[in-house]
Amino acid sequence: MSGIVFFKTKMLEQLKEFYTYQIGCEIWLEQADCALFRHGNFIFGLCQRDEHDAGGMLTFFYETREEVDSMYEKFKDIAVSEPAHNEKYEIYQFFARDPEGRMLEFQYFDHPVDSHLMADELLLTRRSIRKFKEIEVSQKILDKVFELCRFAPTSMNTQSYYFKIVKDKKVIEKLAGVRGKSSSPIGNAPLAVAICSDSELSRRHIQDGCIAAYHFLLASWTYGLGTCWIAAMDREEVKEILNIPEDHYVATVTPLGFPQKPGKEVPERKDVSWFLR
Ligand SMILES: Cc1cc2nc3c(=O)[nH]c(=O)nc-3n(C[C@H](O)[C@H](O)[C@H](O)COP(=O)(O)O)c2cc1C
């Protein structure tokens, strides 16, 4: 399900230019005398009319303060305030007006917020995170993540995978030391999660475990939590530390927490044609 907010405008063509080229929205749909814009999960429409409405406010929010600052640099001329921390709402924001006088807000939430990513953004912005904020991950968020994890596909629907959540700092440190530099990101997070699968439940338990692990990475990012696939953790030492039976498979052990720096750049990716053979 989704929704759209509509506004009347007397200058549709000019605003199309403003909201796409200047603000960075995409045109999601053009319909007769209306244009529908998309900015992340925010869809709003402008329709050409004889009068305009300029009430309310359009808020664009970003993953980092730096992005708000860079929007301010761009929009200094139309800004009506400077970027500042708003204690009441725990946000960082500034206000501006669009060419027709509509109030705009550019902001960053200075606290975790619930899921808001669209599927394409989720897939595009998931990154391997190796440094984390020291803030706690609430049980409420963990419950939401694991609820999504129930829906990973498994061979013959055997549901052979399971998770071990590690909160004990000493155990996290032991896991971080298993593979030197490669596993060290585990030590930077408030939590570690082992994604495992049971060989007695499925003949394809290795595939089940790996798919469940990637599903977990995406489910975590849905709620703003960073992860990093740490390879080659299916080893005796890890199973001993976590009390996992020898014949079970450990797909990965990932650190879990809020990224220290959101908005990490994408490591270079090959062109799509390279992947189509
Ligand atoms: C199978 C596999 C093994 C990986 N092993 C490690 C690892 O041991 N340590 C680590 O820090 N990152 C590891 N990574 C993360 C990759 O380095 C990362 O996915 C890649 O650089 C692309 O970056 P991105 O995930 O941010 O898009 C692994 C990823 C995969 C899929």
The ligand as a MOL file (V3000), in Angstrom:
LIG
                    3D

  0  0  0     0  0            999 V3000
M  V30 BEGIN CTAB
M  V30 COUNTS 31 33 0 0 0
M  V30 BEGIN ATOM
M  V30 1 C 30.8080 -14.2770 0.6710 0
M  V30 2 C 31.2730 -12.9640 1.2650 0
M  V30 3 C 32.3270 -12.9390 2.1360 0
M  V30 4 C 32.7110 -11.7400 2.7550 0
M  V30 5 N 33.6900 -11.7680 3.6980 0
M  V30 6 C 33.9900 -10.6490 4.3770 0
M  V30 7 C 34.8740 -10.7050 5.4920 0
M  V30 8 O 35.3460 -11.7800 5.8900 0
M  V30 9 N 35.1530 -9.5470 6.1500 0
M  V30 10 C 34.6110 -8.3350 5.7620 0
M  V30 11 O 34.9200 -7.3200 6.4020 0
M  V30 12 N 33.7520 -8.2530 4.7140 0
M  V30 13 C 33.4120 -9.3760 4.0240 0
M  V30 14 N 32.4900 -9.3300 3.0100 0
M  V30 15 C 31.9080 -8.0390 2.5770 0
M  V30 16 C 32.4290 -7.6220 1.1660 0
M  V30 17 O 33.7280 -7.1110 1.3000 0
M  V30 18 C 31.4550 -6.5740 0.5830 0
M  V30 19 O 30.2040 -7.1750 0.3730 0
M  V30 20 C 31.9540 -6.0130 -0.7640 0
M  V30 21 O 33.1560 -5.2960 -0.5940 0
M  V30 22 C 30.9280 -5.0590 -1.3950 0
M  V30 23 O 30.5800 -4.0110 -0.4970 0
M  V30 24 P 29.0680 -3.7610 -0.0420 0
M  V30 25 O 28.6080 -5.0050 0.6820 0
M  V30 26 O 29.1420 -2.5590 0.8510 0
M  V30 27 O 28.2420 -3.5230 -1.2580 0
M  V30 28 C 32.0670 -10.5180 2.4050 0
M  V30 29 C 30.9900 -10.5520 1.5040 0
M  V30 30 C 30.5790 -11.7560 0.9580 0
M  V30 31 C 29.3670 -11.7640 0.0600 0
M  V30 END ATOM
M  V30 BEGIN BOND
M  V30 1 1 1 2
M  V30 2 1 2 3
M  V30 3 2 2 30
M  V30 4 2 3 4
M  V30 5 1 4 5
M  V30 6 1 4 28
M  V30 7 2 5 6
M  V30 8 1 6 7
M  V30 9 1 6 13
M  V30 10 2 7 8
M  V30 11 1 7 9
M  V30 12 1 9 10
M  V30 13 2 10 11
M  V30 14 1 10 12
M  V30 15 2 12 13
M  V30 16 1 13 14
M  V30 17 1 14 15
M  V30 18 1 14 28
M  V30 19 1 15 16
M  V30 20 1 16 17
M  V30 21 1 16 18
M  V30 22 1 18 19
M  V30 23 1 18 20
M  V30 24 1 20 21
M  V30 25 1 20 22
M  V30 26 1 22 23
M  V30 27 1 23 24
M  V30 28 2 24 25
M  V30 29 1 24 26
M  V30 30 1 24 27
M  V30 31 2 28 29
M  V30 32 1 29 30
M  V30 33 1 30 31
M  V30 END BOND
M  V30 END CTAB
M  END
